[in-house]
Amino acid sequence: MITFDQVTVQYEDTAEPVLRDVDLTVEEGELCLVVGHTGVGKSTLLGAVNGLVPHFTGGTLYGRVTVDGRDTAEHPPRELADVVGVVGQDPLDGFVTDTVEEELAYAMEQLAVPPATMRKRVEETLDLLGLADLRHRALHELSGGQQQRVAIGSVLTAHPRVLVLDEPTSALDPTAAEEVLAAVTRLVHDLGVTVLLAEHRLERVVQYADRVIHLPGDGRVVSGAPAEIFRTSAIAPPVVELGRAAGWAPLPLSIRDARRTAAPLRARLADRTPPPVRPAPAGERPRLLTARGITVTYQGVPAVREVDLGLHGGEITALMGRNGSGKSSLLWALQGSGPRKAGTVAVGGGGDGDGNTTSKKPADPGKLSAAEARRLVGLVPQTPTDLLYLESVKQELDQADTESGTTGEGARAILDRLAPGIPDTTHPRDLSEGQKLALVLAIQLAAAPRVLLLDEPTRGLDYRAKSELVRIVDGLAAEGRAVVISTHDVEFVARAADRVVVMAEGDIVADGPTTEVIVASPVFAPQTAKILAPLPYLTVAQVTGALSADGRDPAA
């Protein structure tokens, strides 16, 4: 179905080819998982399948790529649209209509599909992806996860023979991700659709893959069975890392297979206490933010319902819940920029009812100017580039210092601490996802807020970049800041958070220590917790730490 014959891709501004001498064949009805660190060429490989590379992206393509017998060098993307469907990382970039139903029909209109067939396919896709209740909703009103499902559905209605998905579950909660992946798997098994899927959250998708295409980062492409590739790859999901540490063979790729193998490991760990994921605080944590009765509505529909929340300095809180549960609306209301129908937010101040005191008079960010609110509460939105609008990194940093009236550490110094080595002259849009996040963090931290809110910060980040983000938020908490991270990434939460708050339909339904909240949830539990349950382990590092405490080899 797809053939790469000695393919090399070279861009004008790079010294080395992104792809080098790639020979690859993908058969009909295969689900191939494309893995590799950020920036190694995964998007280039996927773009070559439908002709975006080089027709749209530029650069030079050497060799030959054929899809269903069509040479992509001779057929631009519009001539491959009936064969290849593509869903990019950011669904908003691909939307061309106003409502869900119109977007699902648009691709079929361009392919001149008969109206009766269009209607039938739209209904089937609405049911397949759980979008029936949203059919008349405006696209801009949807949550990030809902937009992602619409983007996938708009491609599926054209019934392509090849489906290319770039980070399809990055904005989805665990349940919605499983539904989408189940739908994709059904297309592979029942209809013989060929799927190329690039995903950083490997724990979600590895068990579905027929084959793994690994890009080590030197331009090569290595293809093979999942267990074979992950045995030695530098990037792997927690279930594989645990299997490596325990010396399991064959290497399990699913929770079910791992639990069958893990009985001896659970027995060894039964009498051990897991080491803490994060060190306990040195002293008392002061209350930095107190929210009471926060209510947010959109056109009369409640998004947040009378929520009470307190945030403490030195504490990292994970805000979780399904798509549309009100997480982003709550963050924007706390920061002061978003709408708030009722409720109060107090940042700083004296007594908070718990015996904690702060030096400044409490203030409500929603009643202050934007510049003043930023000094109290900083917010990094789901798409960090929304805050980047100048032509160079230096201009962005200088503007941040000017707006913040910085008298202490400047934005440049903060950026160098978070992500050293970024040149002043670099255009912000040319940075990696991790660097963009670091730049926006530096811009927000230049105002020295004591409370920092991060909305889906792990989207587009690989495991290595997430480890760096853990280090960053640990440092912010160590400085005495309160950090809130809204995320669907359960593995990141297991490594980074002290506390988990779970929302559903605008209400807080759970609030407590990370171990208690996520281990008790079959949806939000990380892979290590599911494999070793009922033992209270969250991460592979905890397992290896517990086993090595007595000097024994974890794999022994």
C-alpha positions in Angstrom: 0.0 0.0 0.0 2.8 2.4 1.0 6.4 2.1 -0.3 9.5 4.2 0.4 12.3 3.5 -2.0 15.7 5.0 -1.0 13.9 8.2 0.3 16.0 11.1 1.6 14.5 14.4 2.6 16.7 17.5 2.9 15.6 20.9 4.0 17.5 24.0 2.9 18.2 25.3 6.5 19.5 21.9 7.8 23.0 20.6 7.5 21.9 16.9 7.6 18.9 15.2 5.9 15.9 14.7 8.1 15.3 11.3 6.5 18.2 9.3 5.0 18.0 6.4 2.5 14.7 5.1 3.9 13.4 1.8 2.5 10.0 0.9 4.0 6.9 -1.0 2.9 3.6 -0.8 4.7 1.1 -3.5 3.8 -2.7 -3.0 3.4 -4.5 -3.3 6.7 -1.5 -2.7 8.9 -1.5 -0.4 12.0 2.0 1.1 12.2 3.1 3.1 15.2 5.7 5.8 14.4 7.9 6.6 17.4 10.9 8.8 18.1 11.9 11.9 20.1 10.6 15.3 19.2 12.3 16.7 16.1 13.6 13.4 14.6 11.4 13.5 11.5 8.2 11.8 12.3 6.0 14.5 10.9 8.2 14.6 7.8 7.8 10.8 7.3 4.0 11.1 7.7 3.9 14.2 5.4 5.7 12.3 2.6 2.8 9.8 2.5 0.2 12.3 1.1 2.6 14.6 -0.7 2.7 17.4 1.8 6.5 16.7 1.8 7.8 18.3 -0.4 4.9 19.9 -2.2 3.8 22.0 0.8 6.7 22.0 3.2 9.5 22.6 0.7 12.8 20.9 0.8 14.0 18.2 -1.6 12.8 14.7 -1.7 15.2 12.1 -3.3 14.0 8.6 -4.1 10.4 7.5 -4.6 7.2 7.3 -2.4 4.2 5.5 -3.8 0.8 5.1 -2.2 -1.7 2.7 -3.8 0.5 2.8 -6.9 0.6 6.7 -7.1 3.9 8.5 -7.0 3.6 11.3 -4.5 6.2 13.4 -6.4 3.8 13.4 -9.4 0.6 13.7 -7.4 0.1 16.7 -5.1 -2.0 16.3 -1.9 -5.3 17.2 -3.6 -4.9 14.3 -6.0 -4.3 11.8 -3.1 -7.2 13.1 -0.9 -9.4 10.1 -2.0 -6.8 7.6 -0.9 -5.0 9.3 2.1 -6.7 11.0 5.0 -4.5 13.1 7.3 -5.2 14.4 10.8 -2.6 16.9 12.1 -1.5 17.7 15.7 -3.7 20.8 16.0 -7.3 20.1 14.8 -8.1 23.8 14.6 -5.6 24.2 11.8 -7.6 21.9 9.6 -11.1 23.1 10.2 -12.8 25.0 7.3 -16.5 25.1 8.4 -18.4 26.4 11.4 -20.2 23.4 13.0 -19.5 19.7 13.7 -21.9 18.3 11.1 -20.7 20.7 8.4 -17.1 19.7 9.1 -17.9 16.0 8.8 -19.5 16.6 5.4 -16.9 19.0 3.9 -14.4 16.4 2.6 -17.1 14.4 0.9 -18.4 17.6 -0.8 -15.0 18.1 -2.3 -15.0 14.5 -3.5 -18.5 14.8 -5.0 -20.0 12.1 -2.9 -23.7 11.8 -3.5 -25.9 13.6 -0.8 -27.7 10.4 0.3 -24.3 8.7 0.9 -23.0 11.8 2.7 -25.9 11.8 5.2 -25.4 8.1 6.0 -21.7 8.5 6.5 -22.1 11.5 8.7 -24.5 9.7 11.0 -22.2 6.6 11.2 -19.2 8.8 12.1 -21.2 10.8 14.7 -22.0 7.5 16.4 -18.6 6.0 15.9 -16.8 8.8 17.7 -19.5 9.8 20.2 -20.2 13.1 18.6 -24.0 12.9 18.1 -24.8 15.3 20.9 -22.5 17.9 19.4 -23.6 17.8 15.8 -24.9 21.4 15.7 -22.3 22.9 18.0 -19.9 25.5 16.8 -16.3 24.1 16.4 -14.8 27.0 18.4 -17.0 26.2 21.4 -15.7 22.6 21.7 -13.1 21.5 24.2 -9.7 20.5 22.8 -10.5 16.8 23.0 -13.9 17.2 21.3 -12.2 19.1 18.4 -9.7 16.3 18.0 -12.5 13.8 17.6 -14.2 16.0 15.0 -11.0 16.3 13.1 -10.6 12.5 13.0 -14.3 12.1 12.0 -13.9 14.6 9.1 -11.3 12.4 7.6 -13.1 9.1 8.2 -16.2 10.2 6.3 -14.3 10.2 3.0 -13.5 6.4 3.6 -9.7 6.7 2.8 -7.7 3.6 2.3 -4.7 5.1 4.2 -5.2 7.0 7.4 -2.3 9.2 8.7 -2.7 10.3 12.3 -0.2 12.7 14.0 -0.7 12.7 17.8 -4.4 11.8 17.6 -5.0 11.3 21.3 -2.8 14.2 22.6 -5.9 16.3 23.7 -8.1 13.4 24.8 -8.9 12.1 28.2 -8.1 8.4 28.8 -11.6 7.1 28.1 -12.0 9.2 24.9 -8.6 8.1 23.7 -9.6 4.5 24.1 -12.8 5.1 22.2 -10.9 6.7 19.3 -8.2 4.1 19.2 -10.9 1.3 19.3 -12.6 3.0 16.3 -9.3 3.2 14.4 -8.5 -0.4 15.2 -12.0 -1.4 13.9 -11.2 0.3 10.6 -8.0 -1.7 10.4 -9.5 -5.0 11.2 -12.9 -4.8 9.5 -12.2 -2.6 6.5 -8.5 -3.1 5.9 -7.6 0.5 6.3 -3.8 1.1 6.5 -2.9 3.4 9.5 0.3 5.3 10.2 0.0 6.7 13.7 2.6 8.9 15.4 2.1 9.3 19.2 4.2 10.3 22.1 1.9 8.7 24.7 3.0 5.2 23.8 1.3 3.7 26.8 -2.1 4.3 25.0 -1.3 2.8 21.7 1.5 0.3 21.8 -0.8 -2.7 22.3 -2.7 -1.9 19.1 0.3 -1.8 16.8 1.1 -4.5 14.3 4.5 -2.9 13.6 6.6 -0.1 15.0 8.6 2.3 12.8 11.3 3.8 15.0 13.3 7.0 14.0 16.5 7.0 16.2 17.3 10.6 15.2 20.1 10.1 12.7 17.8 10.1 9.6 17.4 6.3 9.6 14.2 4.4 10.0 14.1 1.1 11.8 11.0 -1.1 11.4 10.0 -4.3 13.2 7.6 -6.0 15.6 6.8 -3.9 18.7 8.5 -6.2 21.2 11.6 -6.4 19.1 11.9 -2.6 18.6 11.1 -1.7 22.2 13.6 -4.2 23.6 16.4 -1.8 22.8 14.8 1.6 21.8 15.6 4.7 23.7 11.9 5.6 24.0 9.4 3.2 25.5 6.1 3.2 27.5 6.2 2.4 31.3 5.0 -1.2 30.8 8.0 -1.8 28.7 10.4 0.0 31.1 9.0 -2.1 33.9 9.5 -5.3 31.8 13.1 -4.3 31.1 13.8 -3.5 34.7 12.3 -6.9 35.8 14.0 -8.8 33.0 10.8 -10.2 31.7 10.9 -12.2 28.5 9.0 -12.0 26.2 8.5 -8.3 26.8 4.9 -7.5 27.6 3.2 -4.7 25.7 -0.2 -4.6 27.5 -1.4 -4.4 31.1 -3.0 -7.8 30.8 0.2 -9.5 29.7 2.3 -7.7 32.2 0.0 -8.6 35.1 0.2 -12.3 34.2 4.0 -12.0 34.4 4.2 -9.8 37.5 3.2 -12.1 40.2 6.8 -12.9 41.4 7.6 -9.1 41.3 4.5 -8.3 43.4 5.6 -10.9 45.9 9.0 -9.3 46.2 7.6 -5.9 46.7 4.8 -6.8 49.1 6.9 -6.1 52.3 8.5 -3.0 51.0 7.4 0.6 51.3 7.5 2.6 48.0 9.9 5.5 48.1 8.1 8.8 47.6 7.8 10.1 44.1 8.5 13.7 45.4 10.2 14.6 48.6 8.0 15.7 51.5 7.9 19.5 52.1 10.4 20.9 54.5 7.9 23.1 56.3 4.3 24.3 56.4 2.7 25.1 53.0 1.0 28.6 53.1 -2.3 29.1 51.4 -1.7 31.3 48.3 -5.1 31.1 46.6 -8.6 30.7 48.0 -11.5 30.2 45.6 -15.1 30.1 46.8 -18.2 29.3 44.9 -16.7 29.7 41.4 -19.4 29.4 38.7 -18.8 29.8 35.0 -21.5 29.6 32.3 -21.6 29.9 28.6 -24.9 30.9 27.0 -26.7 29.7 30.1 -24.9 26.3 30.1 -22.9 25.8 33.3 -19.2 24.8 32.8 -18.1 25.2 36.4 -20.6 24.8 39.4 -19.8 26.5 42.7 -16.3 25.2 43.0 -14.3 25.7 46.2 -10.5 25.3 45.9 -7.4 26.2 47.9 -3.9 26.2 46.6 -0.8 26.1 48.7 2.8 27.2 48.1 5.2 24.4 47.3 2.4 22.1 46.2 1.9 20.7 42.6 -1.7 20.0 41.9 -3.0 18.0 38.9 -6.4 18.9 37.6 -8.0 16.0 35.8 -11.3 14.9 34.3 -12.8 14.0 31.0 -12.9 16.4 28.1 -15.5 19.1 28.7 -15.6 18.7 32.5 -14.7 22.4 33.1 -10.9 22.2 33.8 -9.9 25.0 31.4 -12.9 27.2 32.4 -11.9 26.9 36.0 -8.2 27.8 35.3 -9.2 30.9 33.3 -11.7 31.9 36.0 -8.9 31.6 38.7 -6.5 33.7 36.6 -9.1 36.4 36.1 -9.1 36.6 32.3 -12.0 34.2 31.9 -15.7 34.7 32.5 -17.0 34.2 36.1 -20.7 34.3 36.8 -20.3 34.0 40.6 -17.7 33.3 43.2 -14.6 34.9 44.6 -10.8 34.4 44.2 -8.4 35.7 46.8 -4.7 35.6 46.1 -2.3 36.3 49.0 -3.6 38.0 52.2 -3.7 37.2 55.9 -5.5 34.5 57.7 -7.0 31.8 55.5 -8.8 29.8 58.1 -6.0 27.2 58.4 -3.6 29.2 60.4 -1.6 30.2 57.3 -0.6 33.8 56.7 0.9 35.8 53.8 2.4 39.2 53.7 0.2 40.9 51.1 -3.4 42.0 51.2 -5.6 39.5 49.4 -6.7 40.5 45.9 -9.0 39.1 43.2 -7.3 38.8 39.8 -10.6 39.2 38.1 -11.0 42.7 39.4 -7.5 43.9 38.4 -5.9 44.9 35.1 -4.4 42.2 33.0 -0.8 43.3 33.9 -1.7 43.3 37.7 -3.5 40.0 37.4 -0.4 38.4 35.8 1.7 39.3 38.9 -0.7 37.3 41.0 -1.6 34.3 38.8 0.2 33.2 35.6 -1.5 31.0 33.1 0.0 29.0 30.2 -2.9 28.1 27.8 -3.3 24.8 25.9 -1.5 26.2 22.9 1.5 28.2 24.2 2.0 29.9 20.8 -1.2 31.9 21.5 1.0 34.1 23.7 3.8 34.4 21.2 3.4 37.2 18.6 6.8 38.8 18.0 9.6 38.0 15.6 12.4 36.7 17.8 12.9 35.2 21.2 14.7 38.3 22.4 11.7 40.5 21.5 9.4 38.3 23.4 11.6 38.3 26.5 12.2 42.0 26.4 8.4 42.7 26.0 7.7 40.4 29.0 10.2 42.4 31.1 8.6 45.6 30.0 5.0 44.5 30.7 6.0 43.0 34.1 8.1 45.9 35.2 10.7 43.4 36.2 13.0 44.4 39.0 14.4 41.0 39.9 15.3 38.1 37.7 14.5 38.9 34.0 12.8 36.7 31.5 16.1 35.8 29.8 17.6 34.5 33.0 14.5 32.4 33.7 14.5 30.9 30.1 18.2 30.0 30.5 17.4 28.2 33.7 14.5 26.3 32.1 15.9 25.7 28.6 19.4 26.9 28.2 21.0 27.6 24.8 18.1 29.1 22.8 19.6 32.0 20.6 18.0 35.4 20.9 17.5 35.6 17.1 15.4 32.5 16.8 11.9 33.0 15.7 9.5 31.6 18.4 7.6 29.5 15.8 10.8 27.7 14.9 11.3 26.3 18.4 10.4 22.8 19.5 7.2 22.3 21.5 9.3 21.9 24.6 11.2 25.1 23.9 8.0 27.0 23.2 6.6 25.9 26.5 9.8 27.0 28.3 9.6 30.4 26.5 6.0 31.0 27.5 6.8 29.9 31.1 9.7 32.4 31.2 7.3 35.2 29.9 4.7 34.4 32.6 7.3 33.9 35.4 8.9 37.3 34.6 5.9 38.8 36.4 6.8 36.7 39.5 3.4 35.2 40.1 3.1 33.0 43.2 0.5 30.9 41.5 1.1 29.3 38.1 -1.6 27.5 36.1 -0.6 25.1 33.2 -3.3 23.9 30.8 -2.3 20.7 29.0 1.4 21.4 29.0 2.5 17.9 27.9 0.8 18.0 24.5 3.4 17.3 21.9 6.1 16.4 24.4 8.0 13.1 24.3 9.1 11.3 27.4 12.4 13.1 27.6 10.7 16.5 27.3 8.2 15.5 30.0 11.1 14.5 32.3 12.4 18.0 31.8 9.0 19.5 32.5 8.9 17.5 35.8 12.2 19.1 36.7 10.9 22.6 35.9 7.7 22.3 38.0 9.7 20.7 40.8 11.9 23.8 40.8 8.9 26.1 40.8 7.4 24.3 43.7 10.7 24.5 45.5 10.6 28.3 45.2 7.4 28.3 47.1 5.0 28.7 44.2 1.6 26.9 43.9 1.5 25.0 40.5 -1.7 23.6 39.0 -1.4 21.3 35.9 -4.5 20.5 34.0 -3.8 17.3 32.1 -5.0 14.0 30.7 -1.5 12.5 31.0 -1.8 10.1 33.9 1.9 9.0 33.6 3.0 12.6 34.0 0.7 13.1 37.0 2.1 10.0 38.7 5.6 11.5 38.4 4.9 15.2 39.1 1.9 15.8 41.3 1.5 15.9 45.1 -2.3 16.3 44.9 -5.0 15.4 42.3 -8.3 17.2 41.8 -10.8 15.5 39.6 -13.6 17.4 37.9 -16.8 16.1 36.3 -19.6 18.2 34.7 -18.2 21.3 36.4 -18.0 19.9 39.9 -15.0 18.6 41.9 -15.6 15.0 42.6 -12.3 14.0 44.1 -9.5 15.9 45.9 -6.6 14.2 47.7 -3.0 12.9 47.6 -1.9 11.6 44.2 -1.5 8.0 45.4 -5.0 7.8 47.0 -6.9 9.4 44.1 -5.3 7.9 41.0 -4.6 4.4 42.3 -8.3 4.1 43.2 -9.4 5.0 39.7 -9.3 2.4 36.8 -9.4 5.3 34.4 -6.6 7.6 35.8 -4.3 4.9 37.2 -0.8 4.8 35.5 0.4 1.6 34.0 2.7 0.6 36.9 -0.2 1.0 39.4 -2.4 -1.2 37.2 0.3 -3.9 36.8 1.3 -4.0 40.5 -2.2 -3.4 42.1 -3.0 -3.6 44.9 0.5 -2.4 45.8 0.7 1.4 45.9 3.4 1.9 43.3 3.0 4.7 40.7 6.2 4.7 38.7 8.9 2.4 37.5 11.5 4.5 39.4 9.7 3.7 42.6 9.9 -0.1 41.8 13.6 0.0 41.0 14.2 2.2 44.0 12.5 -0.3 46.3 14.3 -3.3 44.9 17.7 -1.7 44.9 17.3 -0.4 48.5 18.5 -3.8 49.8 21.3 -4.0 47.2 19.5 -6.6 45.0 19.3 -6.4 41.2 15.8 -5.5 40.2 15.9 -8.2 37.5 17.1 -10.9 39.8 
